[in-house]
Amino acid sequence: MIRYGMSKVLLAVSDRWVLDGRIDAIADFVVRVGSSVLAVHVAYGAEPSGGVSAGEKVLEKIGEQLRGKNLKVETLLLYSDDLGEAILKTAEERKATLILLGLSAKGMLTRLIEGNVAQEIIKGTTLPVLLLPPEWVGGI
């Protein structure tokens, strides 16, 4: 088994794409690089009052799937108006060594209005960033 010395992969998750077979490939990658996982979901805006949010459900499911692969996993749900900045700040504070980010299938107009989180992360960090396309399937 090859170990590359990664200590913590920050897996920025959305409720759109990661709850399918792709989590297996991500888990295999994390095992190969000898890392732990910090799964982060950033919900836009302020924390809702009452009930379990979609972000909490996603993190719970991802945590279960990754722990089922015998990985050390920490989950974190954040609320922010600046998704990219929240991910960058968390990566720095939690001493991540790689940011793994799944891209969404947003159109150009949506990116102009909402911003481009992936671009903000790439420009704002010195860490390696692994971007997974929206329709990606397979291994890493």
KOLMI-555188 format. One line per 3 residues: their letters; for each residue x, y, z of N, C-alpha, C. Coordinates in nm, 2 decimals. Layout:
a) X Y Z X Y Z X Y Z ~ ... $
//
This chain:
mir) 0.08 -0.12 0.00 0.00 0.00 0.00 0.09 0.12 0.00 ~ 0.06 0.22 -0.09 0.14 0.34 -0.10 0.08 0.44 0.00 ~ 0.16 0.51 0.08 0.12 0.61 0.17 0.19 0.74 0.13 $
ygm) 0.11 0.84 0.11 0.17 0.97 0.06 0.18 1.07 0.17 ~ 0.14 1.04 0.29 0.16 1.13 0.41 0.06 1.24 0.42 ~ -0.06 1.22 0.36 -0.17 1.31 0.39 -0.22 1.28 0.52 $
skv) -0.25 1.39 0.60 -0.30 1.36 0.74 -0.45 1.38 0.75 ~ -0.50 1.47 0.67 -0.65 1.50 0.68 -0.70 1.55 0.55 ~ -0.79 1.48 0.49 -0.86 1.52 0.37 -0.99 1.59 0.41 $
lla) -1.01 1.72 0.37 -1.13 1.79 0.39 -1.22 1.76 0.27 ~ -1.33 1.69 0.30 -1.42 1.65 0.19 -1.54 1.74 0.20 ~ -1.55 1.84 0.11 -1.66 1.93 0.11 -1.77 1.87 0.03 $
vsd) -1.88 1.84 0.10 -1.99 1.76 0.05 -2.11 1.85 0.02 ~ -2.19 1.81 -0.08 -2.32 1.87 -0.10 -2.42 1.76 -0.09 ~ -2.54 1.80 -0.08 -2.65 1.70 -0.07 -2.69 1.65 -0.21 $
rwv) -2.62 1.70 -0.32 -2.66 1.67 -0.45 -2.59 1.54 -0.51 ~ -2.46 1.52 -0.47 -2.39 1.42 -0.55 -2.31 1.31 -0.47 ~ -2.29 1.33 -0.34 -2.20 1.24 -0.28 -2.26 1.11 -0.21 $
ldg) -2.39 1.10 -0.21 -2.46 0.99 -0.14 -2.48 0.87 -0.24 ~ -2.39 0.85 -0.33 -2.41 0.74 -0.42 -2.28 0.66 -0.42 ~ -2.25 0.59 -0.53 -2.14 0.50 -0.54 -2.00 0.58 -0.53 $
rid) -2.01 0.71 -0.55 -1.88 0.78 -0.56 -1.81 0.78 -0.42 ~ -1.89 0.76 -0.31 -1.82 0.77 -0.18 -1.73 0.65 -0.17 ~ -1.75 0.54 -0.23 -1.66 0.42 -0.23 -1.53 0.46 -0.29 $
aia) -1.53 0.53 -0.40 -1.40 0.57 -0.47 -1.32 0.67 -0.38 ~ -1.40 0.76 -0.32 -1.34 0.86 -0.23 -1.28 0.79 -0.11 ~ -1.35 0.69 -0.05 -1.29 0.62 0.06 -1.17 0.54 0.02 $
dfv) -1.17 0.48 -0.09 -1.05 0.40 -0.14 -0.93 0.50 -0.15 ~ -0.95 0.61 -0.21 -0.85 0.71 -0.22 -0.79 0.75 -0.09 ~ -0.88 0.78 0.01 -0.84 0.82 0.14 -0.75 0.71 0.21 $
vrv) -0.79 0.59 0.19 -0.72 0.48 0.25 -0.58 0.47 0.18 ~ -0.57 0.49 0.05 -0.44 0.48 -0.02 -0.35 0.59 0.03 ~ -0.40 0.71 0.06 -0.31 0.82 0.10 -0.29 0.82 0.25 $
gss) -0.35 0.72 0.32 -0.32 0.71 0.46 -0.37 0.83 0.54 ~ -0.50 0.87 0.52 -0.55 0.99 0.58 -0.67 0.97 0.66 ~ -0.71 1.07 0.73 -0.84 1.07 0.79 -0.93 1.17 0.71 $
vla) -1.06 1.17 0.74 -1.15 1.25 0.67 -1.22 1.35 0.76 ~ -1.23 1.48 0.71 -1.31 1.58 0.77 -1.42 1.61 0.67 ~ -1.54 1.55 0.69 -1.65 1.58 0.59 -1.72 1.70 0.64 $
vhv) -1.73 1.80 0.55 -1.78 1.93 0.58 -1.90 1.96 0.48 ~ -2.01 2.00 0.54 -2.12 2.05 0.46 -2.15 2.20 0.50 ~ -2.14 2.29 0.41 -2.17 2.43 0.44 -2.31 2.46 0.38 $
ayg) -2.40 2.49 0.47 -2.53 2.54 0.43 -2.53 2.69 0.42 ~ -2.60 2.74 0.32 -2.61 2.88 0.29 -2.70 2.95 0.39 ~ -2.65 3.05 0.45 -2.73 3.13 0.54 -2.71 3.10 0.69 $
aep) -2.82 3.12 0.77 -2.82 3.10 0.91 -2.87 2.97 0.95 ~ -2.84 2.92 1.07 -2.89 2.79 1.11 -3.04 2.80 1.13 ~ -3.11 2.70 1.08 -3.26 2.70 1.09 -3.29 2.66 1.23 $
sgg) -3.41 2.70 1.27 -3.46 2.66 1.41 -3.54 2.53 1.40 ~ -3.51 2.44 1.48 -3.58 2.31 1.49 -3.56 2.22 1.37 ~ -3.58 2.09 1.40 -3.57 1.99 1.29 -3.43 1.95 1.25 $
vsa) -3.42 1.85 1.18 -3.29 1.80 1.13 -3.28 1.85 0.98 ~ -3.17 1.92 0.95 -3.15 1.98 0.82 -3.10 1.88 0.72 ~ -3.12 1.91 0.59 -3.07 1.82 0.49 -2.92 1.80 0.50 $
gek) -2.84 1.91 0.54 -2.70 1.90 0.56 -2.66 1.80 0.67 ~ -2.74 1.80 0.78 -2.71 1.70 0.89 -2.74 1.56 0.84 ~ -2.84 1.54 0.76 -2.87 1.41 0.71 -2.76 1.36 0.62 $
vle) -2.71 1.45 0.53 -2.60 1.41 0.44 -2.48 1.37 0.52 ~ -2.44 1.46 0.61 -2.32 1.43 0.69 -2.33 1.30 0.77 ~ -2.45 1.27 0.83 -2.47 1.15 0.90 -2.45 1.03 0.81 $
kig) -2.51 1.03 0.69 -2.50 0.92 0.59 -2.35 0.90 0.55 ~ -2.29 1.01 0.51 -2.15 1.00 0.47 -2.06 0.95 0.58 ~ -2.08 1.00 0.70 -2.00 0.95 0.81 -2.02 0.80 0.83 $
eql) -2.14 0.75 0.82 -2.17 0.61 0.83 -2.10 0.53 0.72 ~ -2.10 0.58 0.60 -2.04 0.51 0.49 -1.89 0.50 0.50 ~ -1.83 0.61 0.54 -1.68 0.61 0.55 -1.64 0.53 0.67 $
rgk) -1.71 0.54 0.78 -1.67 0.46 0.90 -1.68 0.31 0.87 ~ -1.78 0.28 0.79 -1.80 0.14 0.74 -1.68 0.09 0.67 ~ -1.59 0.18 0.62 -1.47 0.14 0.55 -1.35 0.15 0.64 $
nlk) -1.38 0.16 0.77 -1.28 0.17 0.88 -1.19 0.29 0.87 ~ -1.25 0.40 0.83 -1.18 0.53 0.82 -1.21 0.61 0.95 ~ -1.11 0.69 0.98 -1.13 0.79 1.09 -1.20 0.91 1.03 $
vet) -1.32 0.94 1.08 -1.41 1.04 1.01 -1.46 1.14 1.12 ~ -1.45 1.26 1.08 -1.51 1.37 1.16 -1.61 1.44 1.07 ~ -1.72 1.48 1.12 -1.82 1.56 1.04 -1.84 1.69 1.10 $
lll) -1.87 1.79 1.01 -1.89 1.93 1.06 -1.99 1.99 0.97 ~ -2.09 2.05 1.03 -2.20 2.12 0.96 -2.18 2.27 0.99 ~ -2.16 2.35 0.89 -2.14 2.49 0.90 -2.26 2.57 0.83 $
ysd) -2.28 2.69 0.88 -2.37 2.78 0.81 -2.30 2.91 0.78 ~ -2.31 2.95 0.65 -2.23 3.07 0.61 -2.30 3.13 0.49 ~ -2.28 3.26 0.47 -2.32 3.33 0.35 -2.21 3.32 0.24 $
dlg) -2.09 3.27 0.28 -1.97 3.26 0.19 -1.92 3.12 0.20 ~ -1.97 3.03 0.11 -1.94 2.89 0.12 -1.79 2.87 0.11 ~ -1.73 2.93 0.01 -1.58 2.91 -0.02 -1.50 2.95 0.10 $
eai) -1.53 3.07 0.16 -1.45 3.12 0.27 -1.47 3.02 0.39 ~ -1.59 2.97 0.41 -1.61 2.88 0.52 -1.53 2.75 0.51 ~ -1.52 2.70 0.39 -1.44 2.58 0.36 -1.29 2.61 0.38 $
lkt) -1.24 2.72 0.33 -1.10 2.76 0.34 -1.06 2.78 0.49 ~ -1.15 2.85 0.56 -1.12 2.88 0.71 -1.12 2.74 0.78 ~ -1.21 2.66 0.75 -1.21 2.53 0.82 -1.09 2.44 0.79 $
aee) -1.05 2.44 0.66 -0.93 2.37 0.62 -0.81 2.42 0.70 ~ -0.80 2.55 0.71 -0.68 2.60 0.79 -0.69 2.57 0.94 ~ -0.81 2.59 1.00 -0.82 2.57 1.14 -0.81 2.42 1.18 $
rka) -0.85 2.33 1.09 -0.85 2.19 1.12 -0.73 2.12 1.06 ~ -0.63 2.20 1.01 -0.51 2.15 0.95 -0.53 2.04 0.85 ~ -0.62 2.07 0.75 -0.63 1.98 0.64 -0.51 1.98 0.55 $
tli) -0.48 1.87 0.48 -0.37 1.87 0.39 -0.41 1.86 0.25 ~ -0.54 1.84 0.22 -0.60 1.83 0.09 -0.74 1.87 0.10 ~ -0.79 1.94 0.00 -0.94 1.97 -0.01 -0.99 1.89 -0.13 $
llg) -1.09 1.81 -0.10 -1.16 1.73 -0.21 -1.30 1.79 -0.22 ~ -1.33 1.84 -0.34 -1.45 1.91 -0.37 -1.52 1.86 -0.49 ~ -1.65 1.83 -0.48 -1.73 1.78 -0.59 -1.79 1.91 -0.66 $
lsa) -1.78 1.92 -0.79 -1.83 2.03 -0.86 -1.98 2.00 -0.88 ~ -2.06 2.11 -0.89 -2.20 2.10 -0.92 -2.22 2.13 -1.07 ~ -2.33 2.10 -1.12 -2.36 2.12 -1.26 -2.43 2.25 -1.28 $
kgm) -2.39 2.35 -1.21 -2.45 2.49 -1.23 -2.42 2.54 -1.36 ~ -2.51 2.62 -1.41 -2.49 2.69 -1.54 -2.41 2.82 -1.51 ~ -2.37 2.88 -1.62 -2.29 3.00 -1.61 -2.36 3.12 -1.54 $
ltr) -2.49 3.13 -1.57 -2.57 3.24 -1.50 -2.58 3.22 -1.35 ~ -2.60 3.09 -1.31 -2.61 3.06 -1.17 -2.47 3.09 -1.10 ~ -2.36 3.05 -1.17 -2.23 3.08 -1.11 -2.21 3.23 -1.10 $
lie) -2.25 3.31 -1.19 -2.24 3.45 -1.18 -2.31 3.51 -1.07 ~ -2.43 3.46 -1.04 -2.52 3.51 -0.94 -2.47 3.46 -0.80 ~ -2.45 3.33 -0.79 -2.41 3.27 -0.66 -2.26 3.27 -0.63 $
gnv) -2.18 3.29 -0.73 -2.04 3.28 -0.72 -1.99 3.14 -0.75 ~ -1.86 3.12 -0.77 -1.80 3.00 -0.80 -1.71 2.95 -0.69 ~ -1.77 2.86 -0.61 -1.70 2.81 -0.48 -1.57 2.75 -0.52 $
aqe) -1.57 2.66 -0.62 -1.44 2.59 -0.65 -1.33 2.69 -0.69 ~ -1.37 2.79 -0.77 -1.27 2.89 -0.81 -1.22 2.97 -0.69 ~ -1.31 3.01 -0.60 -1.27 3.08 -0.48 -1.17 2.99 -0.39 $
iik) -1.20 2.86 -0.38 -1.11 2.78 -0.30 -0.98 2.76 -0.37 ~ -0.97 2.74 -0.50 -0.84 2.73 -0.56 -0.76 2.85 -0.55 ~ -0.82 2.97 -0.56 -0.75 3.09 -0.55 -0.71 3.13 -0.41 $
gtt) -0.78 3.07 -0.31 -0.76 3.11 -0.17 -0.68 3.02 -0.09 ~ -0.62 2.91 -0.15 -0.55 2.82 -0.06 -0.41 2.78 -0.13 ~ -0.32 2.74 -0.04 -0.20 2.68 -0.09 -0.20 2.53 -0.08 $
lpv) -0.31 2.47 -0.03 -0.33 2.33 -0.03 -0.36 2.27 -0.16 ~ -0.33 2.15 -0.19 -0.38 2.08 -0.31 -0.53 2.07 -0.30 ~ -0.59 2.09 -0.42 -0.74 2.08 -0.43 -0.77 1.97 -0.54 $
lll) -0.85 1.87 -0.50 -0.89 1.77 -0.60 -1.04 1.80 -0.63 ~ -1.07 1.83 -0.76 -1.20 1.87 -0.80 -1.26 1.75 -0.88 ~ -1.38 1.71 -0.84 -1.45 1.60 -0.90 -1.56 1.65 -0.99 $
ppe) -1.56 1.63 -1.12 -1.67 1.68 -1.20 -1.81 1.63 -1.16 ~ -1.92 1.70 -1.20 -2.05 1.66 -1.15 -2.09 1.52 -1.20 ~ -2.06 1.48 -1.31 -2.10 1.35 -1.36 -1.99 1.24 -1.34 $
wvg) -1.89 1.27 -1.26 -1.78 1.18 -1.24 -1.83 1.05 -1.18 ~ -1.78 0.94 -1.23 -1.79 0.81 -1.16 -1.66 0.73 -1.19 ~ -1.63 0.64 -1.10 -1.51 0.56 -1.12 -1.41 0.58 -1.00 $
gi) -1.29 0.55 -1.03 -1.19 0.56 -0.92 -1.11 0.69 -0.93 ~ -1.03 0.71 -0.83 -0.94 0.82 -0.82 -0.80 0.77 -0.82 $
//
